[in-house]
Amino acid sequence: MNKILYLSIACIAILHASDVTMDAIDVEATVLEDVSGDEVKSADLAEALVQEIPNISLVRRSGIANDIILRGQKKDNINVLVDGGKIYGGCPNRMDPPTSHIMTNNIQSIKIVEGPYDVENFGTLSGGVYVTTKKPTKDISGEVSFNMGSWNYKKAAATVSGGTDTIRLLLSASTESSDQYEDGDGNSFAQQIDNYIVLHPSLAGTAYQDRYRNLDAYDKKSFLGKVYIDMTDNQALELSYTANRSDDVLYPSSKMDALYDDSDLFNAKYTLFGLGDYSKEFSVLGYYSYVEHPMSTRYRKMAVSEAAAMTGAVTSYLESRIAGVKIKNVMDITDNTELRMGVDMSRRNWDGLYHSQTGRGPEGKPNIHDVDTDNIGFFAEVEQRYDALRVTAGMRYDDTQITTAGEEPGNDYGSSNANMFATYDVSESMRFFGGVGQSSRVPDPKELYFKSSMGGLIGTPNLDETVNREIDLGMENSYEYITLRTKVFYSMLSDYIYYNASKMLNRYENVDATVYGFDISGSIYGTDAFYVDFGVAYQRGKKEDPLSGQTGTNMAEIPPLKANLAFSYEYAEDSIVKLETFGATSWEDYDAENGEQPLDSYMVVNFKVDHYFGHGFSLAVGVDNIFDRTYAVTNTYSDLTLITDGTTKEVMLINEPGRYLYANATYRF
């Protein structure tokens, strides 16, 4: 650890070059632009983020619908919003995380906030991913694209936009499907399970039935519709609807697969501008999302085994919905001081039942029994700008009530959170920034009330909310041929919600912990056409005390040192060749008592050519994992229900895709 810290400090200290003017950027966040244009090989948002942001790691669940870890945090510890509205997946096993409900072909930009520096949105504990979808244009424009890849991957997408001075409309639709991908050893999903069963014959029931061994990995369709209306010179109305329909999504390292996964997102925003001294912008945002997610053992041998004669296939059917309203006012107190304040209200509902194919067994038993999470929050944020200094300070108060239709007690939570963040321009080429903050999030319904198919209460109804107190420091350098950003953070987590695999019931408990780390990213410009992007990130996490009945203090889901490096050459207008590599060191500090295991280091090399032919036509061809490496990036923390041998406690890993070739043809007008 010390060597890594010394290296990062040395990298900063040795930089000397001629000064250039620094851009005025949002140093609290990382912003990815033109996501739909850059991410052409897959519609999976998680995979796109992992290759671009060093601090984000992948949680592989399937060929699509994967999850992310941001600075060692996952699940409700990070907020995911789409055009300001929230969505929560239906699966308690994270088969459909929030990032899986928006496709990259519909995304304009993504803002990633690291740390407790968001007072506008409920529950931003350790960071947020804020997605902005494509906006309608006045002029008629659009694009059509077709993508083909290894393992019979097929995708077609189309977008059209246009309007008048008063009203603008955008419509976008896509469809994609893929066979089961193969790892570097040539093993499909079904074969990866078979290989595990050879070592653990007692788990033969988790294999796919012969008639389902060659099922597609998934079939997915999406639709986005947006309308922008300029009602008057100072009034605007924005309406949007997103639909996702996924069928037969296979999850090889779990015991169940998703029969389908459907979601609907509705957003409406009304904005008034220039109302006088007390309001330069007043807005009301309303949103509603609904997810329907049945997962089942239908395709596995356990559904037709002798032991399953009484129940047949078991299906866990879940619904998730959230409705919310945010009212916000922005006003200038002075020429250099802006005040943003408002109220944020939402109701989240999660409901699930177990069903059996025969009508016997766990028929209709609840797993998450109709749980409501009601929140109202009040927030205020002040931004003060000086010549070289900008300071932002915010605070938020939340009142949250959680109730269930089950016999377990409800919970009331009240929390006050605040933060301060400052940036200081030392010179035209050097900027320092830093912040301190406190944020919190309440337990989710799974952590409180989840039950197994046998009726055992896995959740713990009396959990406290988690509080994050964090310090962030950073530095930006911008010179003639190089830009560099360095960040360090130290996060103190009180009552962190952790899964204890040593318990039979009430497996979630609160524990104090710390997570700290750093990341370095930047670009080197050789010429106007040739440049290099790079990034490295490291985190470490420790519990203050072991969990009940355990001795270890390593935190789970803390990825090792990760790095990425990309060489780009723009050989013609809108045409580029890109060679990139990314990898990670081996997992040495992991939580073995709660299911994690050592993972080998890896390095993967990708190559892409994106050529513009003119007249709106472009073609991108590429190959990922050129050397066909077999490797895994996702560890096996017991918070996910994965295939495991009850005797040895060894959990099945899922390998990443092997060599993948693809081509994407696009026409824009």
N, C-alpha and C positions, 0 to 999 in steps of 0.2 A: 504493500500500500504506500509506504513512504517513497519508494522509487518512483511510483506513478505520480505522486504529488510533486516531487522534485522535478520530474520531467516536464510537467505542465507549467510550473513556475519558470523553468528555464526557457521554455518556448516563448513565453511572454517577454522575458527579459532581453533576449538576443535580437528582437525585432528592431531594426533601424533602417529607415528608408525615407524618401522625400515625401512631404506631406501632401495630402489631397483633402478636399472638403468631404466631411462625412454627411451621409444622407440622414434626414430626420425620420428615423424608423421607430417602431414600437418595440423597445428592448425587452419589455415584459413578456413578449410573445414571439413565436416563430410562425411565419405566414407562408403557406404554399399557394402559389397562384397558378391559374390555368391547369387545374388538376385534370379536367376532362380531356384536355389536349395532350398532356404528358403521359398519363397512365392509360395506355392503349391495350396492354396485354391481358388485363383482367379487370372485372368490375369490383373486386374486393378492396374496400377502403383500407382495411387493416394491413394488407400486404403493401399497398402504396405508401402508407405512413412509415412502415418499418424500414424501407429502403432509403427514405429521405431524412429521417430524424434519428440521430444516434441514441437519444434518450428513450426511444420507443422500441419495444421488443414484441415479438409475435407470440400469441398463444394459438398453436395450430389445433383446430378442431375438425376440419374437413377440407374439401377442395375449395370451399368458399365459406363465408360467414364466420371468419376467424376473429379472435379477440386481441386486445393489445394490453401491454403493461407500460405505463408511463412513470419513469423514475421509481420503479419498484412497486407501483400501485396499480390496482385493477378494480374491476367491478364498480360499485358506487363510490369508491374513493376518487374517481375521476368523473367529471361531468361531460356528457356528450349532448350537444344541441344542434338541431338542424333549422336554420333560419330563425333562431331564437326560441324554437319550441323543443320540448323534451320528448324523448321516447325511451321506453324501457322494454327489453326483451321479455318474452313470456317464459323462457326456459330457466328453471333454477340451476341447471347444469351448464349454463352459458353457451348453449348451442346457437343462440341468436342474440348476441350482444347488440347494443345500440348501433355500433358502427356497421352492422350487417344490413341495416334497413335503409341505407342510402347508397346508390351505386356511383362509382367514380365518373361515369359518363354524364351524370347530372350535376356534378360539382364544379363550381367556379373557383372557390378558394377555401382554404382551411386555416384556421388560427389555432395554434396550440399554446396555451398558457400553462406554465410550470410554476407550481406553488399556490399559496392561499391568497391570490390577488384578484379575486372576483367576488364582489359583494352584491352584484345584481341577481345572481342565480343561486337558488337553494342547493346546498350540499356540495359545493366545490371544495373538497377537502385538500387534495394535493395537486390538482391541475384540471384542465378542461380542454376538450376538443370541440371547436365551434365551426360548424360547416355552413358555408353559404352556397346555395345552389345557383344555377345559371339564372340571369335576369333577362326579362324580355327587352327587346330592342325596338326602336321605332321603325328602322328600315327593315325590309324583308331580308332575313338571313337564316342560315341553318346549316346542317351537315348531315351526311349519311355515311355510316362506316360499317365495314364487314371485317370480322376477325376470325382467323382460323389458327389452331395450334395443335400441339401434340395431344395425344389421348382424345382425339376427336372433339377438341374444344371448338365450339362455334358460337359466334356472337354477332348480332345485327342490332344497330342502334340508329335512330333518326331524331333530329331536333329541327324545329322550324319556329321562327319568331318574327313578329312584325306588328305594326299598328299605326296609330296616328299620334298627333300631339296630345291627345286626351287619354287614349287607351292603348295598352300594349299587351300582347298575348304571346306566351311561349308554350309549346307542346313538345314533349320528349318521350320516347318509348324505346325499350330495348328488350331483347330476349337472348338468353345464353344457356348453354348446357355443356356438359363434359362427362366423359367416361371417368372411371377411377384413375387418378394419376398413379404412376409407378415411381418408386424411389430409385436411388442410384443402383441398387441391385436388381432392378426390374420387377419388384414386388408391388402388386396392386393392393388396394385396401384389404380385399379378402385374403390375399396371400400374406400380408403382414400379420393378420390375426392367426392364420394357420401356423406361421412360424412361431408365434408365441405359444400356441396350444401344444406344439411339439414338446416344449419345455414344461408345460403345465397342463397335462391331459384332463385334469378335473374341470377345466374351463371350456370343454368341447362345445358346450351349449351356446357360447358367444359367437361361434363361427356363423357365417351366412349359409342359409340353406342352399342346396345346389341350384335351385331354380332362380335364386336371387344373386348368385355370386358375381354376375356380370351386369348388375344394375348400373345405370348412370350414377355418377357421384351427386348430381343435382340437375335440376331444370329450373331456371329462374327468369321471371319477367318483371319489368318495372314500367311505371308511367309517372310522368311529372307534368302537371299543368299549373301555369302561373298567369295571373292577370294583374297588371298595374294600371290604376286609374288616377289621373290627375284631376280631381274633382273641381278644384279652383286653383288659383295661383299659389295658394298656401295650404292646400289640403290634398293628401294623397292616400289612396287605399291600395293595399297589396293583399292578394288572395292566392293561396297555393294549395295544391293537393298532390300527395305522393302515394302511390300504391306499389306494393311489392308482393309478388306471388311466387313462392318457391315450393317445389314438389320433390318428394323422395330425396331429401338431403341425407347422405350417409355420413355417420360419425364412427369410424372404425374402432377407435380406442375407448368408446363408450359401449354400454350394453344395449342402448336404444338408438334408433334413427328417427329423424323427423319425417312423418308422413307428409306434412306440408307445413309451411310457415308463411302466414299472410299478415300483412300490416298495412295500415292506412294512417296517413299523417295529414292533418288539416291545420293551416295557419292563416290568420287574418291580422293585418296590422293597419291601423289608422293613425296618420300623422298630421299634425298641424304645425306650421312654421310661422315664425315672426309674430307672436301674439303680444309683444310689448316688452317692457323692461323685465318682467318676471318670467318670461318664457320665450326662448328662441326656437325651441322644439318640444312639442308635447306629443306623446305617442301612447297608444293602447294596443298591446299585442295579446291576441287570444290564440290558443292552440289546443289540439286534441289529437291523441294518437291511440290506436287500438292494434293489438297483436294477438293472433290466434295461433297456438303452437301445440299440436299433438305429437308426442314422441312415443315410439312403440318398439316392442321386441318382435314385431311381426315378421321381419326378414331373417331373424336369427334361429338357429336350431333349437334353442331353448323353448320356442313357442310351440314346437311339435314334439317335444321330448315326452317321455313317459311321466316325468315329474310335473310336466305342465298339463297333464290330462284334465285336471280339474279347472284350470284357468284359461288355457290357451295363451294367446298373445296378451300381454299386459300393455295398456296404453295410458300414458300420463297426459291428460288434456289440460292445457293451461291457457288462460286469457290474461292479458295485461293491458291496462289503459291508464292514461293520465290526461287530465284537463287542467289548463292553467290560464291565468291572466296576469299580465304585467303592465302597470301604469307607470310612466316615467316622464319626468319633466327636466329639461336642460335650460339653464339660464346663466347669463354672464353677470357676475357680481361686480367685477371691474374689467378693464381691458385685458388683464392678464390672469383673471381668476374665473373658472367655470365651476358651477355646481350642478351635479346630477343627483336626483333623488326620486324615490318612488316606492311602490308597494308591489309585492310579488306573491301570488296566491296559486295553490295547486292542490289537486286531489289525485293521488295515485291509488289504483286498485289492482290487486293481484289475486287470482282465484284459480284453483286447480283441483282436479279429481283423478284418481286412478280408476281405470275401467278394464274389465277382462273380456276376452272375446266370447267366452261361454256364458257370461252372466253370473258365474260363480267366482269365488276368490275375492280379490280386493275391489269388488264392484262398487263404484261410487264413493270410495273412501277418499276423504280430502287429503291433499298433500300441502297446499297452502290455502287455508279456508277463508276465502272472501275477506281479504285484509285491505283496509283503507288507511292511507297515510295522508292526513290533511295538514297543510302548512300555510302559514301566512308570515311573510317577512317584510320588514321595512328597511330600506337601504338609503344611504347618502354617500356621495363621493365628491371631493373637492380636488380640482387640479389647479395648481399655481405655477405660472411660467415666469421665469426671470431670464436674463440675457443668456446665461450658460447653464442654468439650473431649472429642472422641472420636478415638482414634487406632487405626488398624488396620494391622498389619504382617504380611506373609506371605512365605513362601519355598517353593520347589519345586525338586526335582531330578528330571531325566528321563534315562532311558537308552533309546535308540531304535536299532533295527536295521532296515535296509531291504534286502531281497533280491529278486532277480528270477530267473525261469526262463530268461531270455535269457542271452546271452554276456557282458553287461556286468557289471562288478564291483558288489558290494553296498556298503553304507555303514553305519558305526556313528557315532552322535552321542551326546554326553553334555553336559548343560547344567544350570547352576544359575541360578535366577532368583529375584528378590525384589522387594517393593514396600512402600511405606509411604504411607498416606493419612490425612489429619487434617482434621477440621472443628472450627471454633471459633465459637461464638455470641457475637458482640460485644454484641448487645442482642437484645431481643425481635423486632426487625425486620431485623437484619443478621447475616449469617453468612459467614465466609470458609472456603474449603476448598482443599486442594492435596495433591499427591502426587508422588512420584518412584518410578520402577520400571524394572525390566528384565525383558523376556520374550523368548521365542524360538520359532521354528517351523522344522521340518525341511523340506527340499524335498519336493514331492509327486511321485508317480510320473510324471506327464506331464513335469515339469521335468527329471527325471533320465533317462527312458528312452523317451519318445514317438518313434515312427517314422512317417514319411510312407508313403503307399501304394506308393511306389517303393522303400521300404526304407531311405531315408536317416535317420540318427539325428538328430532335431531336439533331443532332450533332451541334457543334459550330465551324465554320470554322477558327476563329481567335485565337484558343488556343495557349498559350505558352508551350514550353517544360517544363517538370518537372525536377528539380534539387534536388538531395539528398546529403546533407553534413552530414557525420556520424562519430561518435567516437565509437570505440569498445575497450573493455578491458577484459582480461580474465586471468585465472590461471589454471594450471594443476598440480595435485598431484598424485604421483604414489608410493604406499607403498606395503608392502608384501601382504596384504589382501584386499586392496581397491585402486581403481583408481577414480579420481574425476576431472571433468572439469566444471568450472564456467565461464559464460560469461555475460557481461552487454553491452548494446548499447544505444545510444541516436542518433536519426535520425531527422534532420531538413530538412523538405521538402518545397521547394519553388515552387510555381505555381503547386501544386499537382492537378491532374485532378480529379474532383469530380462530381457526378451526383446530380442535384438539382430537386427533384420531385415536387417542388412548381411551376416550370415553365411549360408552355405549349409547347414552342419551345426553341431551343438552350439550352438544359438542362445541358450540361456540362460546367463547369466553373473552373477557376484556383483559388486555395486557398492555403495559407501557413498553414503548420501543423507540428506537432511533433509526433513522435512515439518512445517510449522507452520501455525497458524491460530487462529481464534477463532469463537465463536458466541454470539449473544445471543437469548434467548427470554423470553417472559413473557405476561402478560395484563393488560388494563385493564378495570375493572368500572365501567360507567356507572350501572347500576341492578342490582337483584337479577336482572332478566330479560335485560339487555343487556350483552354483554361482547365484547371484542376479544382474539384471540390473535395473536401475532406471533413471527417468528423470522428470523434472518439468520445465515448461516454463510459463512466464507471459509477456503480453504486454499491453500497454495503449497508446491511441492516442487521440490527441485534435487538432481541428482546431484553428488557431489563432483568426479568426473572423467567425461569422456565415455566411452561404451562403445567397445570395440575397433572401429577403423575409422570412428568417428563424431566429430562436433565439438560437438553440442548437449548441454546439461545439463538441460533441462526434463524433469521427471518426467511420465510418462504417467498418464492417468486421475485427474488432479487437477482436479476441477470448478471453475468460476469462482464468483464471488460468487452465492449463492442466497438468496432471501428468500420468506417466505410470510406472508400476512395474512388473517385470517378474522374476519368479523363475525357474531355469533350472537345471536338473539333468541328466548327461550323464551316464546312467547305464551300457552301453556297448559300444563297438567301433562303432562310427557313429550312435548311438542310443540315443535318448534324450526324456525326458518328460518335458513339459513346461506348467506352469500355469502363466497366465499373467492377469493383470487388468489395465485398463486405464479409465480416466474420466476427467471431467471438472466441475468447479463451474458454477453457474447460470450466465446468461448474465444480468448484472446490468447497465453497461455503454454501451448504444447502441444508434443508431441514429434513433429515432422514426419518425422524420420528413421526413426521406428518406426511410421509409418502414420497418425498423427493429423493432423487437418486443422482449419481454423478453423470454428467454428460460430457462427451468429448468436445474438444475445440473444433472449429470448422472455418473454412474460408471458401467462398463461392465467387466465381467470376461470371459476369454477364456481358453481353455485347449487343448493341442495337444500332441500326442505321435508319434514320428517318429522312426520306428524300421528298422534296417538294418539286413537282413537275410543272407547276404553273397552272393557271386557270382553275385554281381551287383543288387540284388533285394532289394527294400525297400518299406515300406508301412507307410503312414502317415494318422492318423485318428484324428479328432478333433471336438470340438463343440465351437462355438462362441456365446457370449451372453447367457451363461448357464442359467441365471435366467430369460430369456425372457423379458428383460426390454423394455418398449416403451419409446423412447426418440428421440430427434432431435438434430443434431449438426450444421445444416446449417441455418443461419439467412436469412432474406428476404430483403436485400438491393435492392432498386429500380433500380439499374443498370442492374439487370436481369428482363426480362419481365415474371412475374409469375402471376398465377391466383389470382385475387384480386377483392374485392367488391368495386366498384367505390364510394359507399356512405360512408361506414365505413372505407375504406382504409385498412381493414384487409387483410393480404396476407396469402395464404395457405402455411403451413409448410409441408415438407415431412419427415416422420419418417424413422429412420434407420431400418435395418433388425432385426427381432426377433431372436429366437434361431435357429442357423444354424449348421447342422451336415454335415461333409464331410469326404471323404476318397480319398486318392491319391496313386496309385500304380505306381512305377517307376522301370525301368530296365536300368542300365547304363553299357556300355561296352567300 
